[in-house]
């Protein structure tokens, strides 16, 4: 009997131990329960403000996550603005209702836009500091609060650009506008390509840029590319200390046969609250323009000729022509023309027609001609023109040769 009890105790000990281990592994503590998410949209952190005439445009990226760093759930979000003037309380904008936006797919940033049309008291007078904040709410009208501020300038904006015109030239598109009272503002041009194409690698620089002369307007400088495809901004600020044509600028970056649309606006920088802000005018009316490559290169200059008798004993007259070369990146060469002129006929009725002496444009600024058996009393008019790759030919540079003169 004692033996059986001892066996039961011996065999029962491992079984009890197994149950003890099982109980330890299956009854772990569940931890502190988490409260359900309120699905509050994250406050936007990239609010930006742009003043254009009487309107301030606010742009920001719609949130994709909530304050628990989870994907934002719901059918839509809404945004409302508040505005403050010179550190006052940020108050809702009268007449500007909250705006709804469709939900954003995770991984696809969407930029939203709101506009505030300023009341008359904020579009006149000296510059003053405006601050804006945006509040994003979920579809239960719950929010995590307002964003950080974005700043703009109240006060009188520069006057709009008037009389904007465009015309073509050999070096690009010449843009001009009416003068306005000097207020420290700069005219900036917006050029939109009406047939935009994907960006290409930057072309190599031209062999030699066009030089600035008094008869040529200053060159517009590209200051940035717009986020919109095919849009560029051009500065018209002159680098010359004494610009001769302050209301004219040359767009040398316009491509031939590409249709563009230009607008212009004035911008003035102001310092408010330790920040540099811009006051911009309303855009000018848009003007379309297409630059066609129909403009000839500049003509050659300083054409001279030297004649001498043929060295081989023939009665022919040999003539060497030289001229100043044309500095143009698209120059293909030069054409040379000769015309026989009766020196005794002042009306020119007995003169022969002009004939071209070269079959293809010659690349160098010099030419050797041979006149077969010159007629006594005849002079010879030589003309040289420059030609570009498109076949556009310049005005001639001419001189008359009298073979009787030494």
Secondary structure, 3 states (H helix, E strand, C coil): CHHHHHHHHHHHHHHHHHHHHHHHHHCCCCCCCCCCCCCCECCCCCCEEEEECCEEEEEEECCCEECCCCECCCCEEEEEEEEEECCCCCEECCCCCCEEEECCCCCCCCEEEEEEECCHHHCCCCCEEEEEEEEEECCCCCEEEECCCEEEEECCCCCCCCCCEEEEECCEEEEECCCCCCCCCEEEEEEEECCCCCCCCCCCCCCCCCCCCCCCCEECEEEEECCCCCEEEEECCCCCCCCCCCCEEEECCCCCCCEEEEEEEEEEEEEECCEEEEEECCCCCCEEEECCCCCCCCCCEEEEEEEEECCCCCCCEEEEEEEECCCCCCEEEEEEEEEEEECCCCCCCCCCCCEECCCCCECCCEEEEEECCCCCCEEEEEEEEEEECCCCECCCEEEEEECCCC
